[in-house]
Amino acid sequence: MRQQRESWVGKLFVWLIIFKIIMSRIGKNPIELPENVTVEVKGSTVVVKGPKGELTRNIRPEIGVSVSEGKVVCSVSQDTKNSSAYWGLSRALVANMIQGVSEGFEKKLELVGVGYRAKPSSGGVSLSVGYSHVVDYVAPEGVKVDVVDNTNITVSGIDKQLVGQAAAQIRAVRKPEPYKGKGIKYAGEVIRRKAGKSAKTI
């Protein structure tokens, strides 16, 4: 038992080192700044403006962000045991902000099931997915929900986290079941199917 525990701790330590190396490599990469996007750094606050809107985020105090020659560079300003992980994470967050205000993000969902349909509603979408009542979903501020052909939903916005969260909430209204695949699923999502129970013969 003790050897197993020591082996598990050793593997975890190795994975933590690998994770820090990967995140530090990500953090080192500068972010190309599109011509129509501006980045302003105010202390630990980063403000990104572009044609699709504006995003603001507070960055960890261990990480510094600077803008130079059309590129955004993240660096470690305080060396701590977690600074490498925060370095890569902060770089990814800033890159997502830049992509969001310049191109935007979207998630697509599909309704699978006889009689399952969606229709636009005030600030969101109304879902008829096999319940005795219609489920109304109101999208958070900054997120747009479009319905195509009654069975396809597109969730879009400039904040990647909000878009992903809204799509997950809509999917959770009726998660795909594993037998017939009925429910709300992400476009292209593969549902692992289970074989139905066979009737017993007497």
N, C-alpha and C positions, 0 to 999 in steps of 0.2 A: 504493500500500500504506500509506504513511504517513498519507494523508488518511483512509483507511478506519479505521485504528487510532484516529486522533484523533476521528473521528465516533463510533466505538464507545465510547470513553472518555467523550465528552461525553454520550451517551445514558445511560450507566451512572450518571454523576454526577447527571443530572436525575432518574432513577428513584430514586436514593438519597435525594434531597431530598424527592421525593413520598412515599416510604415513611416518612421521619421525620415529615412533616407528618401523615400518616394515623395513625401510631402515637401521636403526641402528642395528637391529637384524641380517640382512644380512651381514652388515659390520663386525660384531663381529666374524663371522665364518672364521676360517683359511682355506687356500686353500692348499690341498695336492699337492705336487710337484712331478710329475713323474720323474723316474730316468734319463730319456734321455732329460730332460728340465732344463735349467738354467735361473735364474732370477737375473739381476743386476740392482741395484738402484743407480742412479747418481743424487743426489739432488731430483728434482721433476720429473725426467725422469726415466721410467722403461723400461728396455730392456729384452725381453724374447727370448731365442734361443732354437730351438728344431729340430728334424729330418726333419720337413717340411719347416723350414725357420726361419726368424727372424722378430719380431715386436717391434716397439718402440712407446711409448705413454707418453705424459706429463700428470701428475696427478695434481689435484687441490692443491694449497699450504696449504689448510686446512687439507689435509690428508697425513699421513706418511705411507710408505710401507717398511717393513723389511722382511728379510729371515732368518729363524732359524729352525734347525733340520728338514729340508725337508719340511717346510711349509712356505707359504707366509701369512703375517699378515698385515692387514690394520688397522690404528688407527687414531684418531682425534688428530692433532697436534695444530690446532687453533680452539678454540670453538667459532663458530659463529651461527647465527640463521639458516643457511643452511648447517651446517657441517654434521648433521645427514643424510641428503639426499645425500650429496656428498660422505659420508662414504660408504653407500650401493652401490651407483653407481660406485665408484672407485673399490670396491671389485669385482663387476660384470664384469667390463671392464678387470681387470687383470686376472680373471678366464677365460674369453673368449680368451684372448691372449694365455694363457697356453694351453687351449684346441685346439686353432687354430694351434699352431706350433707342437702339438703332434698328433692330430687326423684330424684336418681340419674341414671345414664346407661345406655344400652343400645344394642347393635348387633345387627341381625338378619342371619342368613345362611341361604342356601337351597342344598340339594344337588340338582343337576340331572344325571340320568343313570340308565339302567336298572340297577336293583340297588343304586344308591347309597343308603345309609341311615346314620343316626346313632342311637346309644343312650347313655343316661347311664352313666357309670362313676364309680368312686370319685374324687371331686375333679375331674371333668372330663367328657370325652366320648370314646366309641369310634367311629371312622369307618371305614366300609366303602365305599371310593371307587375301586374298580377295580384295586386292588393285590392281590397274592397273599396279603397279610396285612392284619389289622386295625390301624389306626393309633390308638393311645391318646394323647389330649392331656390333660395335667394343667394346670388353670387356676392362675394365680398367686394368692397369698393376697389376698383382698379382691375377687376376681372370681368371679361365679357363672355357670355354663353350664347352660341348660335346653334340653331337646329336646322338640319338638312334632311329632307326626305322622311321626316318623322322618326327615323331610327338612327340617325347619326348626329352626334353632338360635338361641337368644337369649343373648347375652353381656351381663351387667349388673354394675354396681358403682358405687361412689361416686367413684372416681378416673377421670376421663375418659381420661387417657393410658393407664392400665392396660387399660381396657375396649377402647380402640382397638387397642392392641398385641395383646391376646389374640385379638380378632376377626381381625386380620391374620395371626396365626400359624395359626389354624384354616384360613383361606382358602388360605394357602400350602401346606397339605397336598396340595391338588389344585386348582391355579388353573384357572379356566375356560379351555378351549381354544377357539380362534376359529372352528373349522369347524362343530362341532355344539353348541357351548356347554356341553359337559359339564364338571362340576367343582363347586367350592364358590364361590358368589358372594354378594356383599352383596344384601340384599333391595332390589329396585328398580334394581340395577346393570344397565346396558345393556352387553352384550358386543359389541364390533365384530366382525362376522362376516367371514370370508374365504371365497371360493368355492373348492370343492375342485378338485383337479387332474383334468382330464378325460382319459379314456383315449385314447391315440393310435390312430388308424385306419391300417391298412396298405393 
